[in-house]
Amino acid sequence: MKNNPIGVFDSGIGGLTVLKEIMDVLPNEDIVYFGDTARVPYGPRSKETVTKYTFQCINFLLTKNIKAIVIACNTATARSLDKAKEKYDIPIIGVVEAGAKTAASITKNKKIGVIGTEGTINSRAYEVEIEKIDPKISIIGKSCPLFVPIVEEGWADTDIAYMAATRYLQDLKNENIDALVLGCTHYPLLTNTVAKVMGNSVTLVNPARETAKDLKNVLMKEGLLREENKTPKYEYYVSDGPDKFKQIGENFLKKTIDNINLVEIHRY
C-alpha cells in the first residue's frame, strides 16, 4: 500500500491548487487527479446531488488502487466528507478543517471572513469547524460566484477581477476582519487581487497548503508514507474538455500536463 498513489478530486480545475501543494509537501508520492469538469460547479447543487457526485468520484479513484483520498473541493468537503468517511474504508480528508484551524490560530480580533461558493457558505462548514476551536470567534461568510469563471478564463489579475472583488468584499471590510479564508480551491489564484482589495491588515488563509500538511500527517500515522526517493508519476482524468483542462491546469501547476484522459464518470 505504501507505493500506491494518492487520489485527489475536485469539481473541476480548482483542486489543482491543492494538488500543487501536495506535490510540494510529498514529492515522492504518485498521484491520480480527477476533475469533474462536465458537472462543474458543485456550489449551486443540492447536498444530495453533491454527495452522489462525490461517491462517483471516489468510486472511480478506487479503480486506480489509491491508498488515500483528498477531497480537493470545499463544497464536496462541506456536504459529503462525513458520509464518505462512513461509506469507505480508506483515509479521506477534505480542505475545510485545515483552513479553519489556521484561521482560528492567526486571528487577533476574533473576526474571520470566509469566501467561497454558494454551497460552501450556505453549509456553514467553516463556521462549524472554527466554533469547535473557539466559540468566541465571529465568522462572516460571503459567496463569490463570479470568482470561479474569472479564474478559469485566466482573468485572475485583471481589472475585471478587481472590480468583482471590490464589490464582493466590501461587507467583509466593513466588519473589520483580520483573517480571510479563501474557501474555494480556485481562489488562491486570486490572492494578489484579494490582498489588494483587503489591505495589509487582513491575513489571507489558503487551506490548500494546510491540507497537504494534514495529508502527510495522516499517511505517517497510517504507515502509508512512501519513503523511497523516486520520480513521481502523475495521472490526470477529467469528465469533459481535456484540452481546456490542460491549458488552464498548466497555468495552475506551472508544469506540463501530458497524461490526461477522459472518464465517463456517470458509470461509477
C-alpha angles and dihedrals in degrees: 000000000000090000095048119106128257116245120223127179139177137172087258139321103331093082088071087081086063092043090053091056092047090052089054098044095040105032095166098054127104112227135198113200125195123190116191092213094157092064103033129163107052092178100090095040127102122264090248093053093046090050090050091050091046092054091049091052092049092046089055094048091050089063086065093061094244121179099209138009132223116198096211093187124089094209094050090045092050095047105030114021097095093048091046091053089052094048103043130055097216133089108274125180132178135203102247104073094051093051092046093053092050095047092049091051097052104040114106101181094038094241115123129177124208124196123189146117121316090257095053095046094046091049091060087214095148092045091054093050095044092047089055088059099040121356090193092069116102115220123200115192127199128181115219105188096171093059094078097055090041090057094044091052089055093246098124096123100037137105088257091059091045093051092049092047092049091054096043097044102045093093091052091050089052089055091057095230117178098199129044124193115213091219099185126065091233094057100077085071086063094052095114093048095045092046090052091053097042098042133216095301092071122072115212117222119209108196091194095076093046091048091055090052091049090051091054090051092050093050091049092048092049094045091243101118113122106232103184120093110241142143104270124231119225123195124188128200130180136180094222143001104027092175093056090044090053093049096049095033094057088054090052096047099032089224139089120276107207104150106067129142139179120245129196091221096182088070090069 
